[in-house]
Amino acid sequence: MTDVLRVVATIPITPEGVAAAGPALAELAAASSQEDGCVSYVAYESSSTPGTFVTIEEWRSEDDMTAHMSTPHVAKAFEVLGPVLAGELAIHTLAPLG
């Protein structure tokens, strides 16, 4: 499937916030996966960089991803994650090479 929008987000969390971040991101992934425009949404915790979480997402379109950012489950996740961010949350939309 080459016509989907692929997105990777990296989320650095303070050591004190890790225990809350994992469940919040798991809940976000479960709710996001049910959205109409979501093809795939999986949250991970980095094994090599403690405190770094990653979401790997696929959306039917940029409009679907933009709509996702306004959902109640995204707002809820940011309520938990915002105070415990250990730097910038980085959202990368990906373009295939070649």
C-alpha positions as CSV (number, residue, x, y, z in Angstrom):
1,M,0.0,0.0,0.0
2,T,2.0,3.0,-1.3
3,D,-0.8,5.6,-1.3
4,V,-1.1,5.9,2.5
5,L,0.4,8.7,4.6
6,R,3.0,7.2,6.9
7,V,3.9,9.1,10.1
8,V,6.4,8.4,12.9
9,A,6.3,10.4,16.1
10,T,9.1,10.3,18.7
11,I,8.1,11.3,22.2
12,P,10.9,11.8,24.9
13,I,9.6,11.4,28.4
14,T,11.2,12.2,31.8
15,P,12.1,9.3,34.0
16,E,9.3,10.3,36.4
17,G,6.7,10.2,33.6
18,V,7.5,6.9,32.0
19,A,5.0,4.9,34.1
20,A,2.2,7.2,33.0
21,A,3.3,7.6,29.4
22,G,3.1,3.9,28.4
23,P,-0.6,3.4,29.4
24,A,-1.6,6.8,27.9
25,L,0.1,5.9,24.6
26,A,-1.4,2.4,24.5
27,E,-4.9,4.0,25.1
28,L,-4.2,6.5,22.4
29,A,-3.1,3.8,19.9
30,A,-6.2,1.7,20.6
31,A,-8.6,4.7,20.2
32,S,-6.8,6.0,17.1
33,S,-6.9,2.5,15.4
34,Q,-10.7,2.8,15.5
35,E,-10.8,6.1,13.6
36,D,-12.3,5.9,10.1
37,G,-9.2,7.2,8.3
38,C,-6.6,5.1,10.3
39,V,-4.9,2.2,8.5
40,S,-2.6,1.4,11.3
41,Y,-1.5,3.0,14.6
42,V,1.0,1.3,16.9
43,A,2.8,2.7,20.0
44,Y,6.2,1.5,21.1
45,E,8.7,2.1,23.9
46,S,12.3,2.2,22.7
47,S,14.5,-0.7,23.9
48,S,17.7,1.2,23.2
49,T,16.8,4.7,24.5
50,P,14.9,4.5,27.8
51,G,12.1,7.0,28.1
52,T,11.6,7.4,24.4
53,F,8.3,6.4,23.0
54,V,7.5,6.1,19.3
55,T,4.3,5.9,17.3
56,I,4.2,4.4,13.8
57,E,1.0,5.4,12.0
58,E,-0.6,5.0,8.6
59,W,-3.5,7.2,7.5
60,R,-5.6,7.2,4.3
61,S,-4.9,10.9,3.8
62,E,-3.3,13.9,5.3
63,D,-6.9,15.2,6.0
64,D,-7.5,12.0,8.1
65,M,-4.3,12.6,10.1
66,T,-5.2,16.3,10.6
67,A,-8.7,15.3,11.9
68,H,-7.0,12.8,14.2
69,M,-5.1,15.6,15.9
70,S,-8.4,17.2,17.0
71,T,-9.9,14.1,18.6
72,P,-10.7,13.8,22.4
73,H,-8.2,10.9,22.7
74,V,-5.3,12.9,21.4
75,A,-6.2,15.7,23.8
76,K,-6.4,13.2,26.7
77,A,-3.0,11.8,25.8
78,F,-1.4,15.3,25.6
79,E,-2.9,16.0,29.1
80,V,-0.8,13.1,30.4
81,L,2.3,13.5,28.2
82,G,2.6,17.3,28.1
83,P,3.9,17.8,31.6
84,V,6.4,14.9,31.4
85,L,8.0,15.6,28.0
86,A,11.7,15.6,28.2
87,G,12.2,17.7,25.0
88,E,10.4,18.2,21.8
89,L,7.8,15.7,20.5
90,A,8.7,15.2,16.8
91,I,6.2,14.2,14.2
92,H,7.6,13.0,10.9
93,T,5.5,12.5,7.9
94,L,7.4,10.1,5.6
95,A,8.1,10.2,1.9
96,P,9.3,7.1,0.1
97,L,12.7,7.2,-1.7
98,G,12.6,6.3,-5.3
